[in-house]
C-alpha cells in the first residue's frame, strides 16, 4: 500500500462535482436549438467561464480541453502521468506536421502536454533538439515518406501513433501499473477495430500490417493468422484471451457498437477502483471521465447542428463516469 497519490486523489475528489451527470446529459440531448445547447454547456461549467462570443462551440470545447490538460499537468507532480500528456503532444505533432507540409496555419491543437506547441512547431521546422526521441523518429519517418512522394494524412497519423505508443510503453515499462493496463488494453482493442475495418473494406493484409500498432498483448502474427479467414475466425481466437467479453461486439456491420463498448470498458478500468485512495485510479478515472464527458457533449452538439435523429445519437453515447 502506498500513499504516493493521496494528495492528487484528494484534489480530484473535491472536483468530482464538476463531472457531468445523466440528468444534465439528457437535458443537452433534448435541446431544441443550438442556442439552448450552448446555454446549457455554459451552465454546466464547460470552458471554466471562458468568455466566448456568439455560439462558438469550438472555442468553448477547446477551452475545456485546455483546462483538462492544465489540471493533469498540475497533478503530474512526480511525472507518473507523463504518458497521458504524451497523447496531447503527439496529437499536436500530427497537426504541426500536416500544417507544415500543406503550408497552412496549424489547426486542431489540443491542450499542451509535456512539450510546448512552440517547441513542436520548431521541431517540425528543423530545430528538433528539444523534442523527445520518439518525436524525432516520427519526423524522420515522415520525411522519408515525403521523399518517396507517399505522404497522406493517414500515413502521418499511423507513423506518429506508432511512435507515440512506443514512447508510452517504454515510459510505462516500470511506471504506473494501472495506466499501463489501460494503454495495453486500448491498443489491443484498437488493433481489433483496425482488423475489422480492413476486412470490411476488403483491404489486403499488407494494409493491416502497416496500420498495426505493436507493443500490446496481441502481436501481429495473432491477427495475420486470422486475416485470410476474416473476423469470425478472429472472434474464435479472442475467446481464449483476456478480451473474451468483447467478442459479442465484434461485428463488421456495427463498428459503432464495438467502439462504444470499448470506451465503456476502458473507463471501467478506473471506475471500479475510483474510491481507492492508495492507487492512481481516482486521478486517472477523473481525467478520463472528463474526457469522456467532453467527447459525449461534442457528439450531441454535432447531432443538434446536423439535425441527426436522437435515436442515432443515443446509439453512439458512452457511459458517464459520474
N, C-alpha and C positions, 0 to 999 in steps of 0.2 A: 504494500500500500504506500502510495506517495502523496505528498501534499503539494507537488510541483504545480498543479493547476488551480489551487484553491482561490488565489486572488482573481485569476481570469474567469473562473467559473462563477464566483460571487458577483463579478461585474455583469456577466451576461444574464444571470438570474434576475438581476434588478432591471434588465432591459426587456425581458420576455413579454412584458405587457404591450410592447410595440409590434409583436407579431400579429399578423392578420388572422382573425378567427373566421369560422364558417359563415356566421351571420353577415359579416362585412363583405365577404366574397360573394355571397348570394345577392346582396344589395347591388353590388357592382354588376353582376351578371344580369340583373333586372333593369339596369339603367336604360332609359328610352332614348337618350341622346348623348352626343359627345360632351356637351356642356355638363350634363348631370354626372357623367362618369368622371370628368376632370374635377368637379367639386368634391366628389367622394374621395378621390385619391388624395387631394389636399387635406380633407378632413381626417383621413387615415394617417396623416403624417408623412406621406411619401415625399421624398425630396428634402425632408428635415426643415421645412419652412423656407426653402429657396424661393426667391422672387422670380416668377416666370410670367412672361407676358402672353396674353391670348391663351389658346388651347394647345400649347406646345408640350405634348405628351413626351416627346423625345427628351426635352430639356429636363422634365420632371424625373423621368426614369434614369437619365444619366446622373442627375444629382444624387438619386438614391443609390445607384451603383457606386458612386464615389464615396458616399457615406459608409457603405458596407465595407469597401476596401480599406477606408481610413480606420474603421473600427478594428479590423483584423490586424492592421499594422500596429495599432496601439496594444492589442492583446498579444502580439508576437514577441513578447519580452525576451524569451530565450531562443528565439528563431526556430521553435518547434513546428511552427506553422508556415515556414517558408514555402513548402510545396504548394500550399493553397494559393499564395500570392504569385507563384510562378505561372499559374493559369492566366492571370491578367497580363503578365509580362509577355508571354509567348503569343497571346491574342494580339497585343499591341504590336508585337514584332511582325505578325502577319499583315496587319493594317498598314504599317510603315513600309514594308516591302512592296506591297501592291501599289501604294501611292507613289513610291519612288519609281517603279517600273513604268507606271502609266503617266508619270509626271503631273500628278494631281495632288491636291491637299489631302492630308490624312483624315479619314472619317471612320466612325465606328469604334473609337477607342474605348477601353474600359478604364476603371479607376487604376491608378498606378499601384504596382505590386512592390517588388523589391527594387526594381530598376526604373528610373525616371523615364518618361516618354522622350525627353530631350536626349538622354543618353542612347536610347534605342534608335532615334532618328539619326544621331551622329554615327552610330554603328552601321546602319544601313547605307549611309553615305560614304563609308570607308574608314571612319575612325572607330574601330571596334575594340580598342584596348580596355574599355570599361565594361564590356559585355561579358556575360557568363560564357564558359566554354561551349555549352550546348547551343547557345545563340549563334556563336561564331561558326560552329559546324553547320548549323542550318543555313546560314547565309552563304557559306561556301557551296553547299549542295544546290541551293537555288541558283547561284551564279553559274555553276556547271550546266544546269539545265537551260539557262539563258543562252549560254554559248552554243548549246545544241538546238536552239530555237524550239524548245519543247516545253515552254513555260505557260501555264494557265492557272487561274485561281485555285482550282482543285489540287494541282500538283504542289503549289505553295503551301496549302493547308496540310497536305499529307506530310510533306517534308518537315514543316515546323512542328506539327503534332508529334511526330516520331521523336524529334529532338527534345520536345518538352517532356514526354513521358520517360525517356531515357534519363533526363536530368532529374525528374521527380523520383524515379525508382532508385537512382543512385543516392539521392538525398535521404530517402527513407529506409535505406538498407539497414541502418541502425537507429532509425528515428521512431516516431510515434507509431505503435502497432495498429491502433485503430484507424489512423489515417492511411497507413499502408494497406490495410484490408480494404478500405474504401476505394483506393485507386486501382488496386489489382482487380477488384470486382467490377469497377467501372470499365476498365479496358477489356476484360473478358466479355462483358455484355456488349460493348461497342463492336468488338470483332464478330460476335454472333450476328449483330444487326448488319454489319457490312457484308457478311456472307449471304444473308437473306436478300439484301438489296441487289447484290451482284447476280444471284441466281434468278431473281425476279426479272431483271433486265437482260438476262441471257449473256452476261459478260464472261469472258474467258477467265480461267483460273489465274492467269498472269496478272490480270487487273486486280483480282482479290489479293494476291501476294503483295502487289505494290501498295495496296491500301492497308494491309495488316499491320497492327501495332504490336511489337514484341514486348516482352518483359513481364507478362502476367502469368496466370496458371496454365491456360490452354495455349499450347505452342502452335506454330504454323502447320506442322505436319498433322496435328489433330484435325484441323479444318480441311487441309488438302485431301486427306484420305476420304473425306465425305463429299468433296466438291463434285465429283463426276456423278454421284447418285442423288445429290440435292438435299434440301432442307429436312426432308423426312428422315434421311439417314443420319444427319447431324443431330436431330432430335433424339434418336435412339442412343447416340453416343453421350449426349449431355445428361441423359438419365442416370448415368453412372458417375457423375461428377457432383461437386458441391452445389451445382446450379440446377438440380433436378426440378426445383419449383418453378423455373422459368419455362419449362418445356411446353406447357399448355398454352403459352402465349407466343410461341414461335410459329407465326403464321405469316407467310409472304403476302397474303391478301389483307392483313391487318397490322401493318408495321406500327401504326399509331398506338394500337393496343399494347404492343410489345414495349414501345418507348415509355408509355405511361406506367406500366408495371415495373420497368427497370428503375425509373426515377423514384417511385414509391419504395422500392426495395432498398435502394441506396440510402434514402433518407432514414429508413428504419434502422440501419446500422447504428445510428446515433440516437434515434428516438427511443430505442429500447433501453438505453443507459443514460438518458438525459438527466436523471437525478443523482447520478454517481459523481459526487464532487471530487473523487480521487482519481478520475480519469479525464481525458480530454473531451469526452462525449458532450458535456453541456456546451462548451465553446464551439465545437465543430457542428453540433446539432443546431445551435442558434444561427451560426453563419450560413450553413447550407439551407436552413429553414427560411431565412430571409431571402436568400437567392431563389428558393422555390416559390415563395410568395410573389416576388417580383416577376418571375417567369410567367406565373399564372395570371397576374394582372395585365401583363403585356398581351397575353393570349386573348383575354376578354376584351381589352380595348381594341385590339386588331379586329376582333369579331364584330364589335359595335360599329367601328369605322366602315367595315366592308359589308355590313348588314348580313352577317353569317347567322343562320338559324341557331337558336340557343342550344338545341339538342346536339348539334355538331360541335359546338364549343365544349359542352359537357363531356363529350367523348374524349377530349384531349386534356381534361382537367386532372391535375395531380392532387394527392392528399396534402392537407395542410400539416405543418409541423406543430402548430399551436394546439 
